[in-house]
Amino acid sequence: MTKLSVNINKIATIRNARGGDVPSLVGAAINCQKFGADGITVHPRPDERHITKKDVFDIKPIIKTEFNIEGYPSPDFIKMVLKVRPEQVTLVPDGPDVITSCAGWNTIKFQHYLKEIISIFKDAEIRTSIFIDPKIEMVEGAKICGADRIELYTEEYAANFFINKVNSIQPYVLAAKKATELDIGINAGHDLSLENLGFFVKNIPNLKEVSIGHALISDAIYLGLENTIQMYKRLL
């Protein structure tokens, strides 16, 4: 079964709006796992506008499933990941001024850079995933870079799902098939929701993990966190 990693960035956003520790990020991570999440994802950014470095270190001891840290591999990020030693690190090409992830890596143009970064994490026995657009050449580049997995950037799929879901998923099917041929694990994330997740999972072969934050936390406001996580799990 495809695993569900819950991204708790938005909970940190709510907390930071007032300061203090309400809602508790550690408490949220504990409850997400208790309610059925297979992992916890965080994406700390340099300005700490949601997840802070302290959060990353605070969460690590309570993880009973898998911890996935996403981010741009700056020297500070690399140092933090090596200290925390999560089960997975996901490399995302976001600059510090980006509101949310908006593109995947060009694994051909940045091949030497990514290869060097990935080797650092591999030496530390941390599984490494690269955030990419659903293009065959980007999957092939990820293999050359030495990535253990790719994370397919699903914003375009989600944006076009209600227009033509069959057409919108085709690039992802082809990218997933290529990844399977090259023996690379497949993750996916960005704008996956209760409306579009089921179709995606049914059509993407060998999908190991989806990382979902914004939609899931938004649904939880109306439906409750435990119920929402179980609804997403049923789709998987």
MDAnalysis code that builds the backbone (N, CA, C; Angstrom):
import MDAnalysis as mda
import numpy as np

u = mda.Universe.empty(708, n_residues=236, atom_resindex=np.repeat(np.arange(236), 3), trajectory=True)
u.add_TopologyAttr("name", ["N", "CA", "C"] * 236)
u.add_TopologyAttr("resid", np.arange(1, 237))
u.add_TopologyAttr("resname", ["MET", "THR", "LYS", "LEU", "SER", "VAL", "ASN", "ILE", "ASN", "LYS", "ILE", "ALA", "THR", "ILE", "ARG", "ASN", "ALA", "ARG", "GLY", "GLY", "ASP", "VAL", "PRO", "SER", "LEU", "VAL", "GLY", "ALA", "ALA", "ILE", "ASN", "CYS", "GLN", "LYS", "PHE", "GLY", "ALA", "ASP", "GLY", "ILE", "THR", "VAL", "HIS", "PRO", "ARG", "PRO", "ASP", "GLU", "ARG", "HIS", "ILE", "THR", "LYS", "LYS", "ASP", "VAL", "PHE", "ASP", "ILE", "LYS", "PRO", "ILE", "ILE", "LYS", "THR", "GLU", "PHE", "ASN", "ILE", "GLU", "GLY", "TYR", "PRO", "SER", "PRO", "ASP", "PHE", "ILE", "LYS", "MET", "VAL", "LEU", "LYS", "VAL", "ARG", "PRO", "GLU", "GLN", "VAL", "THR", "LEU", "VAL", "PRO", "ASP", "GLY", "PRO", "ASP", "VAL", "ILE", "THR", "SER", "CYS", "ALA", "GLY", "TRP", "ASN", "THR", "ILE", "LYS", "PHE", "GLN", "HIS", "TYR", "LEU", "LYS", "GLU", "ILE", "ILE", "SER", "ILE", "PHE", "LYS", "ASP", "ALA", "GLU", "ILE", "ARG", "THR", "SER", "ILE", "PHE", "ILE", "ASP", "PRO", "LYS", "ILE", "GLU", "MET", "VAL", "GLU", "GLY", "ALA", "LYS", "ILE", "CYS", "GLY", "ALA", "ASP", "ARG", "ILE", "GLU", "LEU", "TYR", "THR", "GLU", "GLU", "TYR", "ALA", "ALA", "ASN", "PHE", "PHE", "ILE", "ASN", "LYS", "VAL", "ASN", "SER", "ILE", "GLN", "PRO", "TYR", "VAL", "LEU", "ALA", "ALA", "LYS", "LYS", "ALA", "THR", "GLU", "LEU", "ASP", "ILE", "GLY", "ILE", "ASN", "ALA", "GLY", "HIS", "ASP", "LEU", "SER", "LEU", "GLU", "ASN", "LEU", "GLY", "PHE", "PHE", "VAL", "LYS", "ASN", "ILE", "PRO", "ASN", "LEU", "LYS", "GLU", "VAL", "SER", "ILE", "GLY", "HIS", "ALA", "LEU", "ILE", "SER", "ASP", "ALA", "ILE", "TYR", "LEU", "GLY", "LEU", "GLU", "ASN", "THR", "ILE", "GLN", "MET", "TYR", "LYS", "ARG", "LEU", "LEU"])
u.atoms.positions = np.array([
    [0.839, -1.203, 0.000],
    [0.000, 0.000, 0.000],
    [0.871, 1.249, 0.000],
    [0.450, 2.251, -0.735],
    [1.150, 3.532, -0.739],
    [1.061, 4.173, 0.647],
    [2.194, 4.666, 1.140],
    [2.233, 5.280, 2.465],
    [1.795, 6.742, 2.412],
    [1.218, 7.200, 3.509],
    [0.800, 8.594, 3.647],
    [1.713, 9.298, 4.637],
    [2.468, 10.278, 4.149],
    [3.266, 11.135, 5.016],
    [2.548, 12.473, 5.138],
    [2.219, 12.859, 6.345],
    [1.469, 14.103, 6.566],
    [2.439, 15.256, 6.775],
    [2.316, 16.274, 5.930],
    [3.123, 17.479, 6.047],
    [2.434, 18.422, 7.042],
    [3.137, 18.752, 8.116],
    [2.516, 19.550, 9.196],
    [2.955, 21.017, 9.172],
    [3.460, 21.491, 8.046],
    [3.849, 22.901, 7.927],
    [2.717, 23.853, 8.295],
    [1.504, 23.554, 7.828],
    [0.394, 24.490, 8.027],
    [0.012, 24.608, 9.499],
    [0.242, 23.567, 10.258],
    [-0.011, 23.661, 11.698],
    [0.961, 24.644, 12.331],
    [2.205, 24.608, 11.862],
    [3.194, 25.572, 12.352],
    [2.827, 26.993, 11.935],
    [2.242, 27.152, 10.748],
    [1.809, 28.476, 10.289],
    [0.763, 29.063, 11.235],
    [-0.197, 28.243, 11.646],
    [-1.234, 28.696, 12.573],
    [-0.613, 29.073, 13.920],
    [0.274, 28.222, 14.415],
    [0.940, 28.503, 15.690],
    [1.710, 29.817, 15.636],
    [2.464, 30.013, 14.566],
    [3.309, 31.203, 14.455],
    [2.509, 32.489, 14.336],
    [1.251, 32.373, 13.908],
    [0.419, 33.567, 13.773],
    [0.175, 34.253, 15.111],
    [0.239, 33.455, 16.198],
    [-0.001, 34.013, 17.524],
    [1.209, 33.907, 18.446],
    [2.237, 33.141, 18.022],
    [3.353, 32.897, 18.919],
    [2.999, 31.794, 19.903],
    [3.909, 31.485, 20.788],
    [3.643, 30.439, 21.771],
    [3.714, 29.057, 21.151],
    [2.949, 28.126, 21.717],
    [3.017, 26.730, 21.273],
    [1.644, 26.120, 21.062],
    [0.699, 26.951, 20.619],
    [-0.650, 26.467, 20.335],
    [-1.011, 26.796, 18.890],
    [-1.312, 25.783, 18.078],
    [-1.309, 24.351, 18.398],
    [0.110, 23.800, 18.492],
    [0.268, 22.756, 19.284],
    [1.578, 22.142, 19.487],
    [1.973, 21.323, 18.260],
    [3.149, 21.625, 17.714],
    [3.614, 20.881, 16.551],
    [3.994, 19.448, 16.927],
    [4.625, 19.292, 18.076],
    [4.975, 17.947, 18.554],
    [3.703, 17.142, 18.800],
    [2.719, 17.777, 19.426],
    [1.440, 17.106, 19.665],
    [0.764, 16.698, 18.370],
    [0.848, 17.570, 17.366],
    [0.251, 17.262, 16.062],
    [0.936, 16.064, 15.421],
    [2.266, 16.031, 15.500],
    [3.014, 14.908, 14.920],
    [2.663, 13.600, 15.618],
    [2.557, 13.654, 16.938],
    [2.182, 12.458, 17.702],
    [0.796, 11.974, 17.290],
    [-0.148, 12.906, 17.195],
    [-1.523, 12.529, 16.858],
    [-1.655, 12.043, 15.422],
    [-0.945, 12.665, 14.495],
    [-1.009, 12.210, 13.101],
    [-0.586, 10.751, 12.994],
    [0.478, 10.395, 13.709],
    [0.929, 9.000, 13.693],
    [-0.086, 8.091, 14.383],
    [-0.626, 8.557, 15.510],
    [-1.619, 7.761, 16.247],
    [-2.868, 7.532, 15.403],
    [-3.207, 8.520, 14.564],
    [-4.415, 8.423, 13.755],
    [-4.198, 7.683, 12.432],
    [-2.973, 7.217, 12.179],
    [-2.760, 6.369, 11.004],
    [-1.746, 6.840, 9.994],
    [-1.165, 8.022, 10.168],
    [-0.151, 8.487, 9.212],
    [1.061, 7.556, 9.243],
    [1.619, 7.287, 8.071],
    [2.791, 6.415, 7.962],
    [4.094, 7.193, 8.090],
    [3.993, 8.507, 8.154],
    [5.182, 9.333, 8.280],
    [4.809, 10.784, 8.507],
    [5.803, 11.575, 8.890],
    [5.637, 13.010, 9.096],
    [6.630, 13.735, 8.195],
    [6.130, 14.736, 7.471],
    [6.970, 15.560, 6.599],
    [7.009, 16.990, 7.123],
    [8.198, 17.592, 7.089],
    [8.341, 19.022, 7.370],
    [9.210, 19.640, 6.282],
    [8.966, 20.912, 6.026],
    [9.754, 21.643, 5.028],
    [10.212, 22.957, 5.655],
    [11.293, 22.925, 6.415],
    [11.797, 24.161, 7.029],
    [12.381, 25.104, 5.986],
    [12.109, 26.389, 6.137],
    [12.643, 27.391, 5.219],
    [13.540, 28.364, 5.980],
    [14.431, 29.034, 5.268],
    [15.400, 29.905, 5.943],
    [14.770, 30.965, 6.846],
    [13.607, 31.503, 6.452],
    [12.981, 32.549, 7.269],
    [12.134, 31.984, 8.412],
    [12.049, 30.654, 8.498],
    [11.299, 29.964, 9.557],
    [9.861, 30.483, 9.656],
    [9.244, 30.747, 8.520],
    [7.885, 31.274, 8.556],
    [6.851, 30.232, 8.976],
    [7.216, 28.984, 8.961],
    [6.357, 27.959, 9.561],
    [7.220, 27.013, 10.406],
    [7.801, 25.994, 9.817],
    [8.655, 25.079, 10.564],
    [9.982, 25.761, 10.927],
    [10.375, 25.636, 12.176],
    [11.653, 26.193, 12.631],
    [12.676, 25.068, 12.799],
    [13.942, 25.444, 12.918],
    [14.971, 24.432, 13.186],
    [14.674, 23.712, 14.504],
    [14.247, 24.474, 15.495],
    [13.912, 23.869, 16.784],
    [12.823, 22.819, 16.616],
    [11.824, 23.107, 15.787],
    [10.762, 22.137, 15.527],
    [11.331, 20.825, 15.004],
    [12.251, 20.933, 14.058],
    [12.824, 19.741, 13.432],
    [13.476, 18.857, 14.483],
    [14.247, 19.462, 15.388],
    [14.921, 18.693, 16.432],
    [13.935, 18.197, 17.492],
    [12.893, 18.980, 17.772],
    [11.896, 18.575, 18.769],
    [11.069, 17.380, 18.299],
    [10.789, 17.348, 16.996],
    [9.932, 16.301, 16.455],
    [10.642, 14.954, 16.360],
    [11.909, 14.975, 16.039],
    [12.648, 13.738, 15.777],
    [12.454, 12.654, 16.843],
    [12.551, 12.965, 18.146],
    [12.454, 11.893, 19.147],
    [11.098, 11.203, 19.221],
    [10.042, 11.873, 18.736],
    [8.709, 11.269, 18.876],
    [8.256, 10.557, 17.604],
    [9.090, 10.532, 16.591],
    [8.729, 9.855, 15.348],
    [8.831, 8.347, 15.528],
    [7.706, 7.675, 15.346],
    [7.662, 6.214, 15.433],
    [7.487, 5.592, 14.050],
    [7.222, 6.408, 13.066],
    [7.006, 5.915, 11.697],
    [8.212, 6.301, 10.843],
    [8.073, 7.312, 9.993],
    [9.197, 7.825, 9.209],
    [9.192, 9.343, 9.241],
    [10.383, 9.912, 9.258],
    [10.547, 11.363, 9.259],
    [11.134, 11.758, 7.912],
    [10.448, 12.661, 7.218],
    [10.888, 13.155, 5.919],
    [11.113, 14.658, 6.015],
    [12.336, 15.108, 5.779],
    [12.637, 16.539, 5.801],
    [12.855, 17.013, 4.370],
    [12.039, 17.976, 3.943],
    [12.163, 18.552, 2.608],
    [12.908, 19.875, 2.686],
    [13.556, 20.245, 1.585],
    [14.135, 21.572, 1.548],
    [15.218, 21.745, 0.507],
    [15.620, 22.998, 0.353],
    [16.722, 23.326, -0.548],
    [18.036, 22.994, 0.173],
    [18.942, 22.290, -0.508],
    [20.153, 21.815, 0.172],
    [21.236, 22.870, 0.374],
    [20.913, 23.895, 1.123],
    [21.909, 24.898, 1.503],
    [22.845, 24.272, 2.533],
    [23.996, 24.881, 2.798],
    [24.900, 24.328, 3.818],
    [24.233, 24.143, 5.181],
    [23.399, 25.120, 5.592],
    [22.711, 25.007, 6.880],
    [21.719, 23.844, 6.886],
    [21.015, 23.663, 5.757],
    [20.045, 22.576, 5.650],
    [20.754, 21.228, 5.728],
    [21.828, 21.095, 4.987],
    [22.585, 19.836, 4.985],
    [23.080, 19.513, 6.397],
    [23.620, 20.525, 7.072],
    [24.142, 20.325, 8.426],
    [23.028, 19.864, 9.371],
    [21.854, 20.485, 9.256],
    [20.724, 20.123, 10.107],
    [20.277, 18.687, 9.858],
    [20.140, 18.321, 8.586],
    [19.695, 16.964, 8.243],
    [20.678, 15.914, 8.753],
    [21.956, 16.187, 8.632],
    [22.965, 15.232, 9.103],
    [22.925, 15.071, 10.621],
    [22.548, 16.127, 11.331],
    [22.419, 16.030, 12.789],
    [21.155, 15.276, 13.191],
    [20.064, 15.548, 12.483],
    [18.775, 14.947, 12.831],
    [18.684, 13.492, 12.350],
    [19.257, 13.208, 11.193],
    [19.266, 11.876, 10.597],
    [17.850, 11.304, 10.430],
    [17.034, 11.960, 9.599],
    [15.701, 11.426, 9.320],
    [15.801, 10.184, 8.428],
    [14.700, 9.495, 8.286],
    [14.686, 8.339, 7.382],
    [14.829, 8.780, 5.930],
    [14.326, 9.971, 5.617],
    [14.361, 10.447, 4.224],
    [14.580, 11.953, 4.171],
    [15.363, 12.390, 3.201],
    [15.482, 13.806, 2.882],
    [15.029, 13.987, 1.443],
    [14.210, 15.001, 1.212],
    [13.708, 15.300, -0.132],
    [14.270, 16.640, -0.569],
    [15.037, 16.626, -1.639],
    [15.680, 17.839, -2.130],
    [14.733, 18.593, -3.060],
    [14.467, 19.859, -2.705],
    [13.533, 20.704, -3.450],
    [14.275, 21.963, -3.900],
    [14.080, 22.394, -5.157],
    [14.853, 23.537, -5.677],
    [14.279, 24.903, -5.343],
    [13.694, 25.064, -4.166],
    [13.063, 26.335, -3.801],
    [14.084, 27.366, -3.357],
    [13.953, 28.576, -3.867],
    [14.728, 29.684, -3.345],
    [14.091, 30.183, -2.060],
    [14.762, 31.042, -1.306],
    [14.239, 31.511, -0.009],
    [12.996, 32.384, -0.126],
    [12.731, 32.942, -1.312],
    [11.590, 33.846, -1.460],
    [10.355, 33.167, -2.044],
    [10.397, 31.852, -2.212],
    [9.285, 31.117, -2.813],
    [8.236, 30.804, -1.741],
    [6.967, 31.059, -2.050],
    [5.890, 30.823, -1.089],
    [5.696, 29.324, -0.870],
    [5.657, 28.584, -1.969],
    [5.524, 27.133, -1.906],
    [6.231, 26.545, -3.110],
    [6.493, 25.241, -3.074],
    [7.218, 24.606, -4.169],
    [6.488, 24.819, -5.492],
    [7.237, 25.215, -6.525],
    [6.583, 25.558, -7.795],
    [7.260, 24.943, -9.013],
    [8.265, 24.096, -8.807],
    [8.938, 23.436, -9.928],
    [9.842, 22.344, -9.380],
    [10.135, 21.383, -10.261],
    [11.061, 20.334, -9.882],
    [12.478, 20.664, -10.318],
    [13.424, 19.851, -9.867],
    [14.820, 20.026, -10.264],
    [15.023, 19.721, -11.739],
    [15.941, 20.449, -12.344],
    [16.466, 20.049, -13.644],
    [17.647, 19.136, -13.326],
    [17.405, 17.842, -13.356],
    [18.418, 16.882, -12.923],
    [19.539, 16.692, -13.940],
    [19.388, 17.300, -15.099],
    [20.458, 17.263, -16.108],
    [21.379, 18.464, -15.913],
    [20.774, 19.648, -15.845],
    [21.549, 20.873, -15.664],
    [22.324, 20.861, -14.345],
    [21.697, 20.360, -13.285],
    [22.313, 20.386, -11.956],
    [22.835, 19.012, -11.532],
    [23.155, 18.190, -12.520],
    [23.563, 16.816, -12.249],
    [24.748, 16.715, -11.305],
    [25.818, 17.449, -11.575],
    [27.016, 17.351, -10.744],
    [26.760, 17.858, -9.332],
    [25.999, 18.938, -9.217],
    [25.663, 19.504, -7.906],
    [24.844, 18.511, -7.087],
    [23.798, 17.952, -7.710],
    [22.935, 17.012, -7.002],
    [23.673, 15.732, -6.635],
    [24.519, 15.281, -7.517],
    [25.288, 14.061, -7.256],
    [26.161, 14.239, -6.005],
    [26.749, 15.409, -5.883],
    [27.601, 15.693, -4.725],
    [26.786, 15.725, -3.433],
    [25.625, 16.393, -3.483],
    [24.767, 16.490, -2.301],
    [24.255, 15.111, -1.892],
    [23.799, 14.359, -2.875],
    [23.240, 13.035, -2.590],
    [24.292, 12.115, -1.980],
    [25.509, 12.219, -2.446],
    [26.580, 11.364, -1.906],
    [26.808, 11.635, -0.422],
    [26.634, 12.896, -0.013],
    [26.786, 13.248, 1.407],
    [25.737, 12.526, 2.249],
    [24.484, 12.554, 1.779],
    [23.412, 11.903, 2.527],
    [23.518, 10.382, 2.458],
    [23.973, 9.869, 1.330],
    [24.134, 8.417, 1.216],
    [25.189, 7.912, 2.183],
    [26.249, 8.681, 2.346],
    [27.299, 8.297, 3.292],
    [26.748, 8.232, 4.714],
    [25.718, 9.041, 4.967],
    [25.082, 9.053, 6.290],
    [23.915, 8.066, 6.372],
    [23.716, 7.291, 5.307],
    [22.654, 6.285, 5.232],
    [21.259, 6.894, 5.381],
    [21.079, 8.055, 4.753],
    [19.774, 8.723, 4.715],
    [19.215, 8.578, 3.310],
    [18.040, 8.004, 3.194],
    [17.397, 7.853, 1.884],
    [17.132, 9.227, 1.273],
    [17.469, 9.362, -0.002],
    [17.368, 10.669, -0.655],
    [16.394, 10.629, -1.830],
    [15.494, 11.605, -1.841],
    [14.514, 11.750, -2.918],
    [14.708, 13.114, -3.571],
    [14.482, 13.173, -4.888],
    [14.593, 14.438, -5.625],
    [13.212, 14.825, -6.166],
    [12.819, 16.050, -5.890],
    [11.545, 16.606, -6.357],
    [11.678, 16.968, -7.834],
    [10.887, 16.320, -8.712],
    [11.026, 16.560, -10.156],
    [9.669, 16.700, -10.842],
    [9.697, 17.345, -12.003],
    [8.530, 17.374, -12.884],
    [8.413, 16.016, -13.574],
    [7.206, 15.647, -14.017],
    [7.004, 14.325, -14.620],
    [7.512, 14.254, -16.063],
    [8.827, 14.239, -16.203],
    [9.451, 14.169, -17.523],
    [10.472, 13.044, -17.527],
    [10.455, 12.262, -18.601],
    [11.335, 11.102, -18.703],
    [12.794, 11.483, -18.477],
    [13.233, 12.578, -19.095],
    [14.641, 12.959, -18.990],
    [15.011, 13.371, -17.564],
    [14.051, 13.899, -16.804],
    [14.328, 14.255, -15.413],
    [14.450, 13.008, -14.540],
    [13.663, 11.987, -14.854],
    [13.776, 10.708, -14.146],
    [15.134, 10.076, -14.435],
    [15.524, 10.095, -15.685],
    [16.821, 9.534, -16.070],
    [17.966, 10.295, -15.396],
    [17.816, 11.611, -15.320],
    [18.828, 12.425, -14.644],
    [18.918, 12.096, -13.167],
    [17.766, 11.854, -12.538],
    [17.749, 11.496, -11.122],
    [18.505, 10.195, -10.873],
    [18.375, 9.262, -11.807],
    [19.104, 7.995, -11.689],
    [20.609, 8.226, -11.760],
    [21.022, 9.070, -12.686],
    [22.450, 9.371, -12.837],
    [22.983, 10.068, -11.581],
    [22.139, 10.911, -10.966],
    [22.551, 11.630, -9.752],
    [22.695, 10.709, -8.549],
    [22.113, 9.523, -8.630],
    [22.214, 8.577, -7.533],
    [21.068, 8.614, -6.539],
    [19.962, 9.269, -6.911],
    [18.820, 9.367, -6.002],
    [18.208, 7.990, -5.734],
    [17.750, 7.786, -4.501],
    [17.034, 6.559, -4.163],
    [15.597, 6.616, -4.677],
    [15.035, 7.830, -4.624],
    [13.652, 8.018, -5.063],
    [13.503, 9.354, -5.786],
    [12.385, 9.464, -6.492],
    [11.943, 10.749, -7.014],
    [10.633, 11.096, -6.325],
    [10.361, 12.390, -6.195],
    [9.018, 12.817, -5.791],
    [8.421, 13.583, -6.954],
    [7.373, 13.024, -7.538],
    [6.721, 13.662, -8.679],
    [5.925, 14.877, -8.204],
    [6.199, 16.011, -8.831],
    [5.523, 17.281, -8.508],
    [4.145, 17.269, -9.176],
    [3.091, 17.185, -8.377],
    [1.758, 16.893, -8.906],
    [0.851, 18.116, -9.063],
    [1.402, 19.317, -8.998],
    [0.570, 20.520, -9.133],
    [-0.169, 20.556, -10.465],
    [0.514, 20.216, -11.553],
    [-0.123, 20.272, -12.877],
    [-1.244, 19.247, -12.992],
    [-1.011, 18.078, -12.431],
    [-2.071, 17.054, -12.417],
    [-3.301, 17.573, -11.682],
    [-3.084, 18.144, -10.501],
    [-4.200, 18.641, -9.698],
    [-4.932, 19.788, -10.387],
    [-4.181, 20.670, -11.025],
    [-4.779, 21.844, -11.680],
    [-5.674, 21.450, -12.842],
    [-5.338, 20.344, -13.507],
    [-6.088, 19.936, -14.698],
    [-6.997, 18.732, -14.467],
    [-7.074, 18.286, -13.228],
    [-7.820, 17.066, -12.924],
    [-9.277, 17.152, -13.351],
    [-9.936, 18.255, -13.040],
    [-11.362, 18.371, -13.345],
    [-11.618, 18.770, -14.805],
    [-10.574, 19.138, -15.517],
    [-10.705, 19.451, -16.947],
    [-10.637, 18.171, -17.766],
    [-9.582, 17.382, -17.517],
    [-9.420, 16.102, -18.211],
    [-8.437, 15.258, -17.412],
    [-8.964, 14.466, -16.503],
    [-8.091, 13.718, -15.599],
    [-7.268, 12.653, -16.319],
    [-7.800, 12.108, -17.398],
    [-7.057, 11.090, -18.148],
    [-5.822, 11.699, -18.802],
    [-6.000, 12.840, -19.436],
    [-4.853, 13.511, -20.062],
    [-3.871, 14.037, -19.008],
    [-4.398, 14.539, -17.903],
    [-3.536, 15.171, -16.912],
    [-2.610, 14.167, -16.228],
    [-3.008, 12.913, -16.190],
    [-2.181, 11.937, -15.477],
    [-1.163, 11.239, -16.379],
    [-1.297, 11.364, -17.682],
    [-0.431, 10.613, -18.589],
    [1.064, 10.860, -18.393],
    [1.516, 12.111, -18.254],
    [2.964, 12.320, -18.033],
    [3.467, 11.637, -16.768],
    [2.620, 11.537, -15.763],
    [3.002, 10.911, -14.499],
    [3.096, 9.392, -14.638],
    [2.198, 8.832, -15.422],
    [2.243, 7.388, -15.693],
    [3.545, 7.032, -16.401],
    [3.888, 7.817, -17.415],
    [5.114, 7.550, -18.175],
    [6.361, 7.735, -17.318],
    [6.365, 8.783, -16.493],
    [7.509, 9.024, -15.617],
    [7.654, 7.902, -14.595],
    [6.536, 7.432, -14.067],
    [6.571, 6.348, -13.077],
    [7.062, 5.049, -13.708],
    [6.637, 4.777, -14.925],
    [7.097, 3.564, -15.608],
    [8.605, 3.612, -15.842],
    [9.099, 4.778, -16.220],
    [10.543, 4.936, -16.435],
    [11.295, 4.755, -15.111],
    [10.764, 5.315, -14.045],
    [11.411, 5.166, -12.741],
    [11.476, 3.697, -12.328],
    [10.402, 2.969, -12.585],
    [10.380, 1.544, -12.268],
    [11.422, 0.790, -13.083],
    [11.542, 1.136, -14.365],
    [12.554, 0.517, -15.222],
    [13.956, 0.753, -14.678],
    [14.174, 1.943, -14.122],
    [15.499, 2.326, -13.632],
    [15.707, 1.969, -12.162],
    [14.705, 1.317, -11.566],
    [14.782, 0.894, -10.169],
    [14.945, 2.078, -9.215],
    [14.120, 3.112, -9.432],
    [14.054, 4.260, -8.531],
    [12.685, 4.254, -7.856],
    [12.653, 4.461, -6.535],
    [11.385, 4.526, -5.830],
    [10.599, 5.774, -6.220],
    [9.289, 5.691, -6.102],
    [8.418, 6.787, -6.551],
    [7.594, 7.336, -5.384],
    [7.771, 8.629, -5.122],
    [6.924, 9.384, -4.211],
    [6.174, 10.431, -5.024],
    [5.210, 11.085, -4.418],
    [4.486, 12.148, -5.115],
    [3.930, 13.137, -4.107],
    [3.768, 14.390, -4.545],
    [3.189, 15.374, -3.661],
    [2.992, 16.729, -4.301],
    [2.117, 17.504, -3.740],
    [1.745, 18.886, -4.045],
    [0.335, 18.931, -4.637],
    [-0.572, 19.496, -3.864],
    [-1.973, 19.693, -4.241],
    [-2.757, 18.398, -4.422],
    [-2.255, 17.285, -3.916],
    [-3.074, 16.074, -3.877],
    [-4.139, 16.264, -2.811],
    [-5.342, 15.741, -3.075],
    [-6.480, 16.008, -2.203],
    [-7.435, 14.824, -2.185],
    [-8.483, 14.930, -1.389],
    [-9.496, 13.880, -1.356],
    [-10.161, 13.695, -2.712],
    [-10.215, 14.763, -3.499],
    [-10.874, 14.692, -4.805],
    [-10.023, 13.985, -5.850],
    [-8.712, 14.194, -5.827],
    [-7.894, 13.677, -6.949],
    [-6.934, 12.553, -6.567],
    [-6.818, 12.240, -5.283],
    [-5.817, 11.267, -4.854],
    [-6.124, 9.849, -5.332],
    [-7.375, 9.434, -5.212],
    [-7.737, 8.066, -5.566],
    [-7.389, 7.717, -6.999],
    [-7.715, 8.600, -7.929],
    [-7.436, 8.359, -9.347],
    [-5.940, 8.300, -9.591],
    [-5.202, 9.159, -8.911],
    [-3.748, 9.180, -9.078],
    [-3.132, 7.858, -8.622],
    [-3.514, 7.414, -7.458],
    [-2.940, 6.189, -6.900],
    [-3.268, 4.973, -7.758],
    [-4.474, 4.922, -8.273],
    [-4.880, 3.770, -9.095],
    [-4.120, 3.694, -10.413],
    [-3.603, 4.825, -10.871],
    [-2.981, 4.862, -12.191],
    [-1.458, 4.942, -12.187],
    [-0.872, 5.169, -11.024],
    [0.588, 5.285, -10.941],
    [1.168, 3.998, -10.374],
    [1.895, 3.233, -11.181],
    [2.432, 1.965, -10.703],
    [3.561, 2.171, -9.689],
    [3.589, 1.306, -8.686],
    [4.690, 1.256, -7.718],
    [4.882, 2.547, -6.924],
    [3.783, 3.243, -6.650],
    [3.853, 4.480, -5.878],
    [4.087, 4.145, -4.407],
    [5.222, 4.572, -3.871],
    [5.593, 4.216, -2.505],
    [5.009, 5.148, -1.459],
    [4.925, 6.454, -1.781],
    [4.539, 7.409, -0.742],
    [3.955, 8.667, -1.359],
    [2.947, 9.213, -0.700],
    [2.471, 10.550, -1.036],
    [2.662, 11.433, 0.197],
    [3.073, 12.660, -0.044],
    [3.233, 13.646, 1.024],
    [2.150, 14.701, 0.831],
    [1.278, 14.841, 1.830],
    [0.130, 15.745, 1.693],
    [0.032, 16.625, 2.938],
    [-0.064, 17.925, 2.716],
    [-0.144, 18.855, 3.826],
    [-1.314, 19.811, 3.735],
    [-1.246, 20.742, 2.787],
    [-2.216, 21.842, 2.734],
    [-3.656, 21.338, 2.671],
    [-3.942, 20.444, 1.737],
    [-5.315, 19.961, 1.582],
    [-5.760, 19.162, 2.806],
    [-4.874, 18.333, 3.315],
    [-5.246, 17.473, 4.447],
    [-5.519, 18.301, 5.700],
    [-4.654, 19.244, 6.001],
    [-4.858, 20.078, 7.194],
    [-6.097, 20.959, 7.022],
    [-6.336, 21.432, 5.808],
    [-7.543, 22.223, 5.540],
    [-8.802, 21.384, 5.741],
    [-8.782, 20.150, 5.235],
    [-9.926, 19.247, 5.430],
    [-10.155, 18.970, 6.911],
    [-9.054, 18.867, 7.655],
    [-9.159, 18.534, 9.078],
    [-9.888, 19.618, 9.876],
    [-9.858, 20.853, 9.386],
    [-10.574, 21.942, 10.063],
    [-12.066, 21.634, 10.117],
    [-12.582, 21.031, 9.040],
    [-14.015, 20.728, 8.951],
    [-14.351, 19.308, 9.408],
    [-13.427, 18.383, 9.137],
    [-13.740, 16.961, 9.316],
    [-13.076, 16.333, 10.537],
    [-12.128, 17.038, 11.147],
    [-11.375, 16.470, 12.257],
    [-10.138, 15.754, 11.745],
    [-9.049, 15.839, 12.506],
    [-7.779, 15.300, 12.037],
    [-7.800, 13.782, 11.901],
    [-8.316, 13.086, 12.897],
    [-8.326, 11.621, 12.829],
    [-9.174, 11.133, 11.667],
    [-10.366, 11.681, 11.536],
    [-11.256, 11.283, 10.448],
    [-10.630, 11.582, 9.091],
    [-9.996, 12.748, 8.960],
    [-9.399, 13.144, 7.685],
    [-8.263, 12.209, 7.293],
    [-7.382, 11.912, 8.234],
    [-6.274, 10.999, 7.924],
    [-6.808, 9.638, 7.491],
    [-7.836, 9.160, 8.157],
    [-8.414, 7.867, 7.780],
    [-9.067, 7.919, 6.398],
    [-9.663, 9.047, 6.036],
    [-10.255, 9.200, 4.706],
    [-9.173, 9.131, 3.614],
    [-8.041, 9.805, 3.867],
    [-6.923, 9.748, 2.904],
    [-6.354, 8.340, 2.847],
    [-6.233, 7.698, 4.000],
    [-5.683, 6.339, 4.029],
    [-6.553, 5.367, 3.232],
    [-7.859, 5.547, 3.312],
    [-8.744, 4.643, 2.566],
    [-8.547, 4.783, 1.064],
    [-8.212, 5.982, 0.608],
    [-7.971, 6.190, -0.816],
    [-6.683, 5.511, -1.269],
    [-5.801, 5.211, -0.320],
    [-4.529, 4.576, -0.656],
    [-4.625, 3.051, -0.582],
])
